[in-house]
């Protein structure tokens, strides 16, 4: 599943409008539509970013508690979707 249930529900509610994924290769394209537990989601934009460039505002928009390096949220190189 591309989006965990709580993220899909946040997207449907409009409280989440950004998501981050670490992939070894791109698996979706702009305009792709997929089904989540909360309904359909369309991909409007894809950008490659570095973990260091993710701001606290970005983390808030993605419903990630923190983007501090100590959290391990973005720093775990073993986490590949």
C-alpha positions as CSV (number, residue, x, y, z in Angstrom):
1,X,0.0,0.0,0.0
2,X,1.4,3.4,-0.9
3,X,-0.4,5.2,1.8
4,X,-1.1,3.9,5.3
5,X,-4.7,4.2,6.5
6,X,-4.2,7.2,8.7
7,X,-2.4,9.1,5.8
8,X,-5.1,8.1,3.3
9,X,-7.8,9.4,5.7
10,X,-5.8,12.6,6.2
11,X,-5.6,13.1,2.4
12,X,-9.3,12.5,2.1
13,X,-10.0,15.0,4.9
14,X,-7.7,17.6,3.3
15,X,-5.3,17.7,6.3
16,X,-2.5,15.9,4.5
17,X,-1.4,17.2,1.1
18,X,2.2,16.0,0.9
19,X,3.9,12.6,1.2
20,X,7.5,11.4,1.1
21,X,8.7,8.0,-0.1
22,X,12.2,6.6,-0.4
23,X,12.4,4.4,-3.5
24,X,15.3,2.9,-5.4
25,X,13.4,3.7,-8.6
26,X,10.4,5.8,-9.4
27,X,7.2,3.6,-9.2
28,X,4.5,6.2,-10.1
29,X,4.0,9.0,-12.6
30,X,2.2,12.3,-12.4
31,X,-1.4,11.8,-13.1
32,X,-1.5,8.3,-11.7
33,X,-4.6,7.4,-9.7
34,X,-4.7,4.7,-7.1
35,X,-7.2,3.4,-4.6
36,X,-6.5,3.8,-0.9
37,X,-8.6,2.7,2.1
38,X,-10.1,6.3,2.1
39,X,-10.8,6.5,-1.6
40,X,-9.0,7.6,-4.8
41,X,-5.7,9.6,-4.8
42,X,-4.2,11.3,-7.8
43,X,-0.5,12.2,-8.0
44,X,-0.2,15.8,-9.0
45,X,3.5,16.3,-8.6
46,X,6.7,14.4,-8.0
47,X,9.9,15.9,-6.8
48,X,13.2,14.3,-5.8
49,X,14.3,15.8,-2.5
50,X,17.1,15.2,0.1
51,X,16.1,14.5,3.7
52,X,18.0,17.6,4.7
53,X,15.8,19.8,2.5
54,X,12.5,18.7,4.2
55,X,11.3,21.5,6.4
56,X,9.2,21.4,9.6
57,X,6.3,22.8,7.4
58,X,6.8,19.9,4.9
59,X,6.7,17.5,7.8
60,X,3.5,19.1,9.1
61,X,1.8,18.9,5.7
62,X,2.8,15.2,5.5
63,X,1.6,14.5,9.1
64,X,5.1,13.5,10.2
65,X,5.7,14.3,13.9
66,X,9.2,15.7,13.2
67,X,11.8,15.8,10.6
68,X,14.7,16.1,13.0
69,X,17.6,13.8,12.3
70,X,17.2,12.2,15.8
71,X,13.8,11.0,14.9
72,X,15.1,8.6,12.2
73,X,12.0,9.4,10.1
74,X,14.0,10.3,7.1
75,X,17.5,9.1,8.0
76,X,16.9,5.4,7.9
77,X,18.5,4.2,4.7
78,X,17.2,0.7,5.3
79,X,13.6,2.0,4.8
80,X,12.9,1.6,1.1
81,X,9.3,1.4,-0.3
